[in-house]
Amino acid sequence: MVAGASLVEIDNDEACKKEFLEISDLVDVVLACRVSPKQKADIVRMIRIQHPEKTTLAIGDGANDVAMILAAHVGVGILGKEGQQAARTADYAIG
């Protein structure tokens, strides 16, 4: 799991970014918490560039997740209290 402030540092330092991407090779899932919508999409793009052979999945429930959902190969939007923007943007929607 990576938080927003940490992601800013990772993004500003090429050595940290390289290490972050190397660590991503060792895990099945990357979770981000307390990050901006742009940062969510940036994580997906970084993983896609690092691993072009892999498929990315983004799951979100609100308008703040739209950029991330669009950046992923497969997007899942959750209908709920946060509204319908994520579900309308996604490839798949669930209740």
A tleap script that builds the chain and sets N, CA, C and O, in Angstrom:
source leaprc.protein.ff14SB
mol = sequence {
  NMET VAL ALA GLY ALA SER LEU VAL GLU ILE
  ASP ASN ASP GLU ALA CYS LYS LYS GLU PHE
  LEU GLU ILE SER ASP LEU VAL ASP VAL VAL
  LEU ALA CYS ARG VAL SER PRO LYS GLN LYS
  ALA ASP ILE VAL ARG MET ILE ARG ILE GLN
  HIE PRO GLU LYS THR THR LEU ALA ILE GLY
  ASP GLY ALA ASN ASP VAL ALA MET ILE LEU
  ALA ALA HIE VAL GLY VAL GLY ILE LEU GLY
  LYS GLU GLY GLN GLN ALA ALA ARG THR ALA
  ASP TYR ALA ILE CGLY
}
set mol.1.N position { 0.856 -1.160 0.000 }
set mol.1.CA position { 0.000 0.000 0.000 }
set mol.1.C position { 0.908 1.231 0.000 }
set mol.1.O position { 1.932 1.267 0.682 }
set mol.2.N position { 0.513 2.227 -0.774 }
set mol.2.CA position { 1.269 3.471 -0.842 }
set mol.2.C position { 0.311 4.637 -0.620 }
set mol.2.O position { -0.798 4.649 -1.156 }
set mol.3.N position { 0.739 5.605 0.163 }
set mol.3.CA position { -0.091 6.776 0.459 }
set mol.3.C position { 0.337 7.944 -0.427 }
set mol.3.O position { 1.415 7.924 -1.021 }
set mol.4.N position { -0.511 8.947 -0.506 }
set mol.4.CA position { -0.315 10.083 -1.401 }
set mol.4.C position { 0.995 10.812 -1.209 }
set mol.4.O position { 1.693 11.085 -2.185 }
set mol.5.N position { 1.348 11.135 0.023 }
set mol.5.CA position { 2.589 11.874 0.276 }
set mol.5.C position { 3.797 11.047 -0.153 }
set mol.5.O position { 4.759 11.593 -0.692 }
set mol.6.N position { 3.758 9.755 0.078 }
set mol.6.CA position { 4.856 8.879 -0.349 }
set mol.6.C position { 4.952 8.825 -1.859 }
set mol.6.O position { 6.049 8.788 -2.416 }
set mol.7.N position { 3.815 8.820 -2.520 }
set mol.7.CA position { 3.803 8.752 -3.976 }
set mol.7.C position { 4.409 10.002 -4.606 }
set mol.7.O position { 5.042 9.917 -5.659 }
set mol.8.N position { 4.223 11.151 -3.978 }
set mol.8.CA position { 4.844 12.387 -4.465 }
set mol.8.C position { 6.358 12.232 -4.442 }
set mol.8.O position { 7.037 12.582 -5.407 }
set mol.9.N position { 6.887 11.707 -3.340 }
set mol.9.CA position { 8.330 11.500 -3.224 }
set mol.9.C position { 8.823 10.483 -4.246 }
set mol.9.O position { 9.865 10.681 -4.870 }
set mol.10.N position { 8.084 9.411 -4.415 }
set mol.10.CA position { 8.454 8.382 -5.388 }
set mol.10.C position { 8.494 8.973 -6.785 }
set mol.10.O position { 9.429 8.716 -7.544 }
set mol.11.N position { 7.495 9.756 -7.128 }
set mol.11.CA position { 7.387 10.324 -8.471 }
set mol.11.C position { 8.487 11.349 -8.750 }
set mol.11.O position { 8.878 11.530 -9.902 }
set mol.12.N position { 8.986 12.013 -7.720 }
set mol.12.CA position { 10.005 13.050 -7.897 }
set mol.12.C position { 11.434 12.513 -7.908 }
set mol.12.O position { 12.371 13.261 -8.186 }
set mol.13.N position { 11.609 11.245 -7.613 }
set mol.13.CA position { 12.951 10.668 -7.520 }
set mol.13.C position { 13.006 9.409 -8.396 }
set mol.13.O position { 12.328 8.420 -8.116 }
set mol.14.N position { 13.809 9.459 -9.444 }
set mol.14.CA position { 13.874 8.338 -10.383 }
set mol.14.C position { 14.330 7.041 -9.713 }
set mol.14.O position { 13.839 5.965 -10.057 }
set mol.15.N position { 15.256 7.128 -8.769 }
set mol.15.CA position { 15.716 5.924 -8.067 }
set mol.15.C position { 14.577 5.309 -7.250 }
set mol.15.O position { 14.408 4.090 -7.227 }
set mol.16.N position { 13.799 6.163 -6.582 }
set mol.16.CA position { 12.644 5.670 -5.806 }
set mol.16.C position { 11.589 5.074 -6.724 }
set mol.16.O position { 10.993 4.041 -6.420 }
set mol.17.N position { 11.366 5.743 -7.855 }
set mol.17.CA position { 10.376 5.229 -8.808 }
set mol.17.C position { 10.796 3.859 -9.323 }
set mol.17.O position { 9.976 2.948 -9.434 }
set mol.18.N position { 12.090 3.720 -9.638 }
set mol.18.CA position { 12.601 2.432 -10.113 }
set mol.18.C position { 12.410 1.358 -9.047 }
set mol.18.O position { 11.985 0.243 -9.353 }
set mol.19.N position { 12.725 1.694 -7.796 }
set mol.19.CA position { 12.564 0.729 -6.706 }
set mol.19.C position { 11.089 0.367 -6.493 }
set mol.19.O position { 10.758 -0.797 -6.269 }
set mol.20.N position { 10.210 1.366 -6.564 }
set mol.20.CA position { 8.775 1.123 -6.431 }
set mol.20.C position { 8.297 0.142 -7.504 }
set mol.20.O position { 7.539 -0.785 -7.218 }
set mol.21.N position { 8.746 0.356 -8.731 }
set mol.21.CA position { 8.336 -0.525 -9.819 }
set mol.21.C position { 8.944 -1.917 -9.677 }
set mol.21.O position { 8.309 -2.908 -10.038 }
set mol.22.N position { 10.163 -2.003 -9.156 }
set mol.22.CA position { 10.765 -3.314 -8.901 }
set mol.22.C position { 9.981 -4.060 -7.824 }
set mol.22.O position { 9.763 -5.266 -7.934 }
set mol.23.N position { 9.563 -3.351 -6.798 }
set mol.23.CA position { 8.757 -3.978 -5.743 }
set mol.23.C position { 7.414 -4.422 -6.309 }
set mol.23.O position { 6.875 -5.452 -5.904 }
set mol.24.N position { 6.873 -3.644 -7.246 }
set mol.24.CA position { 5.585 -4.024 -7.842 }
set mol.24.C position { 5.689 -5.345 -8.598 }
set mol.24.O position { 4.685 -6.024 -8.813 }
set mol.25.N position { 6.915 -5.710 -9.002 }
set mol.25.CA position { 7.116 -7.017 -9.649 }
set mol.25.C position { 6.850 -8.171 -8.688 }
set mol.25.O position { 6.539 -9.280 -9.122 }
set mol.26.N position { 6.968 -7.919 -7.406 }
set mol.26.CA position { 6.879 -8.974 -6.403 }
set mol.26.C position { 5.479 -9.174 -5.833 }
set mol.26.O position { 5.255 -10.096 -5.050 }
set mol.27.N position { 4.536 -8.317 -6.221 }
set mol.27.CA position { 3.196 -8.388 -5.650 }
set mol.27.C position { 2.144 -8.573 -6.742 }
set mol.27.O position { 2.398 -8.317 -7.919 }
set mol.28.N position { 0.980 -9.015 -6.337 }
set mol.28.CA position { -0.122 -9.195 -7.277 }
set mol.28.C position { -1.009 -7.958 -7.369 }
set mol.28.O position { -1.672 -7.736 -8.382 }
set mol.29.N position { -1.018 -7.148 -6.297 }
set mol.29.CA position { -1.927 -6.009 -6.216 }
set mol.29.C position { -1.183 -4.808 -5.649 }
set mol.29.O position { -0.379 -4.939 -4.726 }
set mol.30.N position { -1.459 -3.636 -6.213 }
set mol.30.CA position { -0.962 -2.380 -5.647 }
set mol.30.C position { -2.173 -1.595 -5.168 }
set mol.30.O position { -3.064 -1.279 -5.956 }
set mol.31.N position { -2.207 -1.279 -3.871 }
set mol.31.CA position { -3.297 -0.500 -3.289 }
set mol.31.C position { -2.796 0.904 -2.995 }
set mol.31.O position { -1.680 1.085 -2.507 }
set mol.32.N position { -3.619 1.889 -3.290 }
set mol.32.CA position { -3.250 3.274 -3.005 }
set mol.32.C position { -4.324 3.890 -2.120 }
set mol.32.O position { -5.517 3.747 -2.388 }
set mol.33.N position { -3.896 4.572 -1.069 }
set mol.33.CA position { -4.850 5.230 -0.191 }
set mol.33.C position { -4.448 6.687 -0.007 }
set mol.33.O position { -3.265 7.024 -0.038 }
set mol.34.N position { -5.426 7.529 0.181 }
set mol.34.CA position { -5.196 8.961 0.386 }
set mol.34.C position { -4.362 9.567 -0.731 }
set mol.34.O position { -3.419 10.320 -0.487 }
set mol.35.N position { -4.729 9.223 -1.964 }
set mol.35.CA position { -4.046 9.790 -3.121 }
set mol.35.C position { -5.047 10.556 -3.972 }
set mol.35.O position { -6.252 10.312 -3.910 }
set mol.36.N position { -4.539 11.473 -4.757 }
set mol.36.CA position { -5.406 12.276 -5.621 }
set mol.36.C position { -5.854 11.444 -6.818 }
set mol.36.O position { -5.255 10.413 -7.122 }
set mol.37.N position { -6.912 11.896 -7.496 }
set mol.37.CA position { -7.340 11.184 -8.702 }
set mol.37.C position { -6.224 11.052 -9.735 }
set mol.37.O position { -6.097 10.011 -10.380 }
set mol.38.N position { -5.423 12.091 -9.894 }
set mol.38.CA position { -4.309 12.036 -10.844 }
set mol.38.C position { -3.289 10.989 -10.414 }
set mol.38.O position { -2.771 10.249 -11.250 }
set mol.39.N position { -2.999 10.922 -9.127 }
set mol.39.CA position { -2.038 9.945 -8.639 }
set mol.39.C position { -2.533 8.516 -8.862 }
set mol.39.O position { -1.745 7.625 -9.178 }
set mol.40.N position { -3.833 8.303 -8.698 }
set mol.40.CA position { -4.399 6.979 -8.951 }
set mol.40.C position { -4.144 6.567 -10.394 }
set mol.40.O position { -3.706 5.447 -10.659 }
set mol.41.N position { -4.418 7.467 -11.315 }
set mol.41.CA position { -4.199 7.177 -12.733 }
set mol.41.C position { -2.710 7.014 -13.030 }
set mol.41.O position { -2.329 6.165 -13.836 }
set mol.42.N position { -1.868 7.821 -12.386 }
set mol.42.CA position { -0.419 7.728 -12.601 }
set mol.42.C position { 0.124 6.364 -12.180 }
set mol.42.O position { 0.993 5.810 -12.853 }
set mol.43.N position { -0.376 5.825 -11.086 }
set mol.43.CA position { 0.070 4.501 -10.639 }
set mol.43.C position { -0.254 3.459 -11.704 }
set mol.43.O position { 0.590 2.632 -12.050 }
set mol.44.N position { -1.471 3.502 -12.218 }
set mol.44.CA position { -1.876 2.548 -13.254 }
set mol.44.C position { -0.980 2.700 -14.480 }
set mol.44.O position { -0.523 1.705 -15.042 }
set mol.45.N position { -0.730 3.937 -14.895 }
set mol.45.CA position { 0.122 4.165 -16.074 }
set mol.45.C position { 1.547 3.671 -15.843 }
set mol.45.O position { 2.145 3.071 -16.736 }
set mol.46.N position { 2.098 3.916 -14.649 }
set mol.46.CA position { 3.450 3.439 -14.345 }
set mol.46.C position { 3.537 1.920 -14.453 }
set mol.46.O position { 4.486 1.379 -15.019 }
set mol.47.N position { 2.541 1.248 -13.908 }
set mol.47.CA position { 2.520 -0.214 -13.956 }
set mol.47.C position { 2.362 -0.694 -15.396 }
set mol.47.O position { 3.000 -1.667 -15.799 }
set mol.48.N position { 1.521 -0.022 -16.170 }
set mol.48.CA position { 1.325 -0.413 -17.571 }
set mol.48.C position { 2.608 -0.260 -18.377 }
set mol.48.O position { 2.918 -1.098 -19.224 }
set mol.49.N position { 3.355 0.810 -18.114 }
set mol.49.CA position { 4.616 1.030 -18.827 }
set mol.49.C position { 5.646 -0.013 -18.400 }
set mol.49.O position { 6.351 -0.568 -19.242 }
set mol.50.N position { 5.736 -0.282 -17.106 }
set mol.50.CA position { 6.704 -1.243 -16.572 }
set mol.50.C position { 6.392 -2.662 -17.031 }
set mol.50.O position { 7.307 -3.447 -17.283 }
set mol.51.N position { 5.111 -2.997 -17.142 }
set mol.51.CA position { 4.681 -4.361 -17.462 }
set mol.51.C position { 3.676 -4.352 -18.620 }
set mol.51.O position { 2.493 -4.618 -18.409 }
set mol.52.N position { 4.128 -4.052 -19.824 }
set mol.52.CA position { 3.174 -3.971 -20.949 }
set mol.52.C position { 2.474 -5.292 -21.255 }
set mol.52.O position { 1.433 -5.310 -21.912 }
set mol.53.N position { 3.047 -6.392 -20.780 }
set mol.53.CA position { 2.456 -7.703 -21.042 }
set mol.53.C position { 1.335 -8.046 -20.064 }
set mol.53.O position { 0.605 -9.013 -20.279 }
set mol.54.N position { 1.193 -7.275 -19.008 }
set mol.54.CA position { 0.188 -7.565 -17.984 }
set mol.54.C position { -1.058 -6.716 -18.189 }
set mol.54.O position { -1.023 -5.674 -18.844 }
set mol.55.N position { -2.153 -7.184 -17.619 }
set mol.55.CA position { -3.423 -6.471 -17.684 }
set mol.55.C position { -3.673 -5.775 -16.357 }
set mol.55.O position { -3.526 -6.374 -15.292 }
set mol.56.N position { -4.055 -4.492 -16.433 }
set mol.56.CA position { -4.348 -3.743 -15.213 }
set mol.56.C position { -5.853 -3.679 -14.991 }
set mol.56.O position { -6.635 -3.634 -15.941 }
set mol.57.N position { -6.241 -3.674 -13.733 }
set mol.57.CA position { -7.633 -3.582 -13.322 }
set mol.57.C position { -7.741 -2.454 -12.314 }
set mol.57.O position { -6.967 -2.392 -11.359 }
set mol.58.N position { -8.697 -1.566 -12.521 }
set mol.58.CA position { -8.961 -0.492 -11.564 }
set mol.58.C position { -10.408 -0.581 -11.118 }
set mol.58.O position { -11.314 -0.744 -11.936 }
set mol.59.N position { -10.617 -0.474 -9.821 }
set mol.59.CA position { -11.955 -0.559 -9.244 }
set mol.59.C position { -12.197 0.712 -8.442 }
set mol.59.O position { -11.383 1.085 -7.596 }
set mol.60.N position { -13.317 1.375 -8.711 }
set mol.60.CA position { -13.616 2.598 -7.987 }
set mol.60.C position { -15.097 2.830 -7.850 }
set mol.60.O position { -15.910 2.222 -8.547 }
set mol.61.N position { -15.444 3.742 -6.918 }
set mol.61.CA position { -16.864 3.966 -6.639 }
set mol.61.C position { -17.303 5.417 -6.776 }
set mol.61.O position { -18.442 5.743 -6.442 }
set mol.62.N position { -16.441 6.288 -7.254 }
set mol.62.CA position { -16.842 7.696 -7.332 }
set mol.62.C position { -16.164 8.432 -8.464 }
set mol.62.O position { -15.346 7.869 -9.191 }
set mol.63.N position { -16.516 9.700 -8.603 }
set mol.63.CA position { -15.960 10.530 -9.668 }
set mol.63.C position { -14.447 10.653 -9.546 }
set mol.63.O position { -13.752 10.815 -10.549 }
set mol.64.N position { -13.935 10.578 -8.316 }
set mol.64.CA position { -12.486 10.683 -8.120 }
set mol.64.C position { -11.737 9.462 -8.644 }
set mol.64.O position { -10.507 9.470 -8.676 }
set mol.65.N position { -12.437 8.431 -9.046 }
set mol.65.CA position { -11.812 7.215 -9.564 }
set mol.65.C position { -11.866 7.116 -11.090 }
set mol.65.O position { -11.311 6.181 -11.665 }
set mol.66.N position { -12.515 8.053 -11.738 }
set mol.66.CA position { -12.721 7.982 -13.184 }
set mol.66.C position { -11.401 7.945 -13.949 }
set mol.66.O position { -11.246 7.112 -14.842 }
set mol.67.N position { -10.450 8.812 -13.632 }
set mol.67.CA position { -9.171 8.839 -14.352 }
set mol.67.C position { -8.434 7.509 -14.219 }
set mol.67.O position { -7.849 7.020 -15.186 }
set mol.68.N position { -8.464 6.926 -13.024 }
set mol.68.CA position { -7.818 5.636 -12.787 }
set mol.68.C position { -8.495 4.536 -13.610 }
set mol.68.O position { -7.824 3.704 -14.220 }
set mol.69.N position { -9.819 4.543 -13.620 }
set mol.69.CA position { -10.573 3.534 -14.371 }
set mol.69.C position { -10.267 3.634 -15.857 }
set mol.69.O position { -10.106 2.616 -16.530 }
set mol.70.N position { -10.186 4.856 -16.370 }
set mol.70.CA position { -9.881 5.051 -17.785 }
set mol.70.C position { -8.445 4.653 -18.124 }
set mol.70.O position { -8.176 4.236 -19.250 }
set mol.71.N position { -7.526 4.772 -17.177 }
set mol.71.CA position { -6.120 4.438 -17.428 }
set mol.71.C position { -5.881 2.932 -17.454 }
set mol.71.O position { -4.911 2.471 -18.056 }
set mol.72.N position { -6.748 2.169 -16.811 }
set mol.72.CA position { -6.566 0.716 -16.714 }
set mol.72.C position { -7.082 0.003 -17.961 }
set mol.72.O position { -7.896 0.540 -18.712 }
set mol.73.N position { -6.592 -1.209 -18.160 }
set mol.73.CA position { -7.125 -2.033 -19.246 }
set mol.73.C position { -8.595 -2.360 -18.999 }
set mol.73.O position { -9.424 -2.294 -19.906 }
set mol.74.N position { -8.895 -2.713 -17.755 }
set mol.74.CA position { -10.263 -3.073 -17.371 }
set mol.74.C position { -10.666 -2.210 -16.184 }
set mol.74.O position { -9.949 -2.135 -15.186 }
set mol.75.N position { -11.811 -1.566 -16.302 }
set mol.75.CA position { -12.314 -0.737 -15.219 }
set mol.75.C position { -13.624 -1.270 -14.677 }
set mol.75.O position { -14.511 -1.670 -15.431 }
set mol.76.N position { -13.734 -1.270 -13.350 }
set mol.76.CA position { -14.965 -1.697 -12.685 }
set mol.76.C position { -15.459 -0.535 -11.830 }
set mol.76.O position { -14.742 -0.036 -10.962 }
set mol.77.N position { -16.671 -0.120 -12.083 }
set mol.77.CA position { -17.281 0.946 -11.301 }
set mol.77.C position { -18.315 0.373 -10.351 }
set mol.77.O position { -19.108 -0.494 -10.719 }
set mol.78.N position { -18.295 0.869 -9.125 }
set mol.78.CA position { -19.244 0.407 -8.116 }
set mol.78.C position { -20.327 1.463 -7.949 }
set mol.78.O position { -20.041 2.619 -7.637 }
set mol.79.N position { -21.559 1.056 -8.158 }
set mol.79.CA position { -22.695 1.953 -7.941 }
set mol.79.C position { -22.948 2.058 -6.445 }
set mol.79.O position { -22.923 1.055 -5.731 }
set mol.80.N position { -23.188 3.251 -5.983 }
set mol.80.CA position { -23.448 3.381 -4.561 }
set mol.80.C position { -23.579 4.816 -4.120 }
set mol.80.O position { -24.001 5.681 -4.887 }
set mol.81.N position { -23.215 5.062 -2.886 }
set mol.81.CA position { -23.371 6.374 -2.264 }
set mol.81.C position { -22.567 7.463 -2.959 }
set mol.81.O position { -22.955 8.631 -2.938 }
set mol.82.N position { -21.462 7.092 -3.566 }
set mol.82.CA position { -20.591 8.077 -4.204 }
set mol.82.C position { -21.124 8.560 -5.547 }
set mol.82.O position { -20.578 9.505 -6.117 }
set mol.83.N position { -22.158 7.947 -6.054 }
set mol.83.CA position { -22.723 8.363 -7.337 }
set mol.83.C position { -22.522 7.326 -8.416 }
set mol.83.O position { -22.206 6.168 -8.141 }
set mol.84.N position { -22.714 7.765 -9.660 }
set mol.84.CA position { -22.670 6.823 -10.773 }
set mol.84.C position { -21.556 7.107 -11.777 }
set mol.84.O position { -21.443 6.394 -12.774 }
set mol.85.N position { -20.731 8.129 -11.542 }
set mol.85.CA position { -19.710 8.494 -12.522 }
set mol.85.C position { -18.752 7.340 -12.801 }
set mol.85.O position { -18.453 7.061 -13.962 }
set mol.86.N position { -18.275 6.679 -11.779 }
set mol.86.CA position { -17.333 5.573 -11.966 }
set mol.86.C position { -17.990 4.443 -12.752 }
set mol.86.O position { -17.381 3.874 -13.658 }
set mol.87.N position { -19.225 4.122 -12.405 }
set mol.87.CA position { -19.927 3.033 -13.083 }
set mol.87.C position { -20.197 3.366 -14.547 }
set mol.87.O position { -20.127 2.486 -15.405 }
set mol.88.N position { -20.504 4.620 -14.836 }
set mol.88.CA position { -20.764 5.031 -16.220 }
set mol.88.C position { -19.490 4.998 -17.063 }
set mol.88.O position { -19.551 4.740 -18.265 }
set mol.89.N position { -18.368 5.250 -16.458 }
set mol.89.CA position { -17.095 5.292 -17.161 }
set mol.89.C position { -16.499 3.902 -17.358 }
set mol.89.O position { -15.774 3.663 -18.323 }
set mol.90.N position { -16.803 3.000 -16.454 }
set mol.90.CA position { -16.152 1.697 -16.385 }
set mol.90.C position { -16.598 0.745 -17.494 }
set mol.90.O position { -17.632 0.934 -18.134 }
set mol.91.N position { -15.779 -0.280 -17.692 }
set mol.91.CA position { -16.141 -1.349 -18.609 }
set mol.91.C position { -17.234 -2.214 -18.017 }
set mol.91.O position { -18.087 -2.741 -18.732 }
set mol.92.N position { -17.198 -2.354 -16.691 }
set mol.92.CA position { -18.180 -3.144 -15.962 }
set mol.92.C position { -18.643 -2.364 -14.743 }
set mol.92.O position { -17.878 -1.613 -14.138 }
set mol.93.N position { -19.914 -2.557 -14.393 }
set mol.93.CA position { -20.458 -1.884 -13.213 }
set mol.93.C position { -21.120 -2.915 -12.310 }
set mol.93.O position { -21.779 -3.847 -12.771 }
set mol.94.N position { -20.923 -2.715 -11.004 }
set mol.94.CA position { -21.551 -3.597 -10.034 }
set mol.94.C position { -22.247 -2.744 -8.978 }
set mol.94.O position { -21.869 -1.595 -8.749 }
set mol.95.N position { -23.251 -3.307 -8.346 }
set mol.95.CA position { -24.013 -2.593 -7.335 }
set mol.95.C position { -23.397 -2.668 -5.969 }
set mol.95.O position { -23.938 -2.107 -5.016 }
savepdb mol mol.pdb
quit
